[in-house]
Amino acid sequence: MDATHQQHDLHVSRTEHDDGWTVAADLHPLADDEVTVECIGDTAVVAVDTPMVRTEIDVELPDDSGTASLHNGVLVVESAA
């Protein structure tokens, strides 16, 4: 992917639970089909591909047990329970 790497002011929340953790990021106004997410080790690699923007954003995770989902522009990565 011919992506540009830029500094992003992405708000990411991290929450610890008794049985794991959750990391969430609001990607609004991006649509789900404009974003792909892949968890690689303790990083969620968020790739954005729109007519105006093509970039990758790395989101640090507490460890490498996360699985990602994307719904209505909200990225959620949760540890495997």
C-alpha positions in Angstrom: 0.0 0.0 0.0 1.4 3.4 -1.0 0.3 5.1 2.3 1.4 8.3 3.8 2.3 8.3 7.5 1.1 11.4 9.3 0.6 12.5 12.9 -3.0 12.0 13.9 -5.0 13.4 16.8 -7.0 10.2 17.2 -8.8 9.9 20.5 -8.2 6.4 21.9 -9.7 5.1 25.1 -8.2 2.2 27.0 -10.1 0.4 29.7 -8.8 -2.4 31.9 -11.4 -5.0 33.1 -11.2 -7.9 35.5 -11.2 -10.3 32.6 -9.2 -8.3 30.0 -9.1 -4.9 28.3 -10.8 -2.8 25.7 -9.3 -0.2 23.4 -11.7 2.0 21.4 -11.3 4.8 18.8 -13.9 6.9 17.1 -13.0 7.1 13.4 -15.9 9.3 12.5 -16.6 10.5 9.8 -15.0 7.5 8.1 -17.3 4.7 6.9 -16.6 1.1 7.8 -15.8 0.2 4.2 -13.1 2.9 4.1 -11.1 1.3 7.0 -9.4 -2.0 7.5 -7.8 -3.1 10.7 -5.3 -5.8 11.4 -3.9 -6.7 14.8 -0.2 -7.4 14.5 1.3 -8.3 17.9 0.5 -5.5 20.3 -0.4 -3.0 17.6 -3.7 -2.5 15.7 -2.8 -1.2 12.2 -5.7 0.9 10.9 -5.5 1.5 7.2 -7.7 4.3 5.8 -8.4 4.4 2.0 -10.7 7.1 0.7 -10.6 9.3 -2.4 -9.1 12.1 -0.3 -7.0 10.2 2.2 -4.8 7.1 2.2 -2.9 6.5 5.4 -2.1 4.1 8.2 -2.5 4.7 11.9 -0.8 2.5 14.5 -2.8 2.1 17.7 -0.8 0.6 20.6 -2.5 -2.3 22.5 -1.8 -3.5 26.0 -0.7 -6.9 24.7 -1.0 -9.2 21.7 -4.3 -10.9 22.6 -6.6 -8.4 20.9 -9.3 -9.0 18.2 -10.7 -6.0 16.3 -14.1 -5.0 15.2 -15.4 -2.0 13.4 -19.0 -0.8 13.6 -20.4 2.6 12.5 -17.0 4.2 12.5 -16.0 3.0 16.0 -13.0 0.7 16.2 -13.1 -1.7 19.2 -10.2 -4.0 20.1 -10.8 -6.4 23.0 -8.6 -9.0 24.6 -9.4 -12.6 24.2 -11.4 -13.7 27.2 
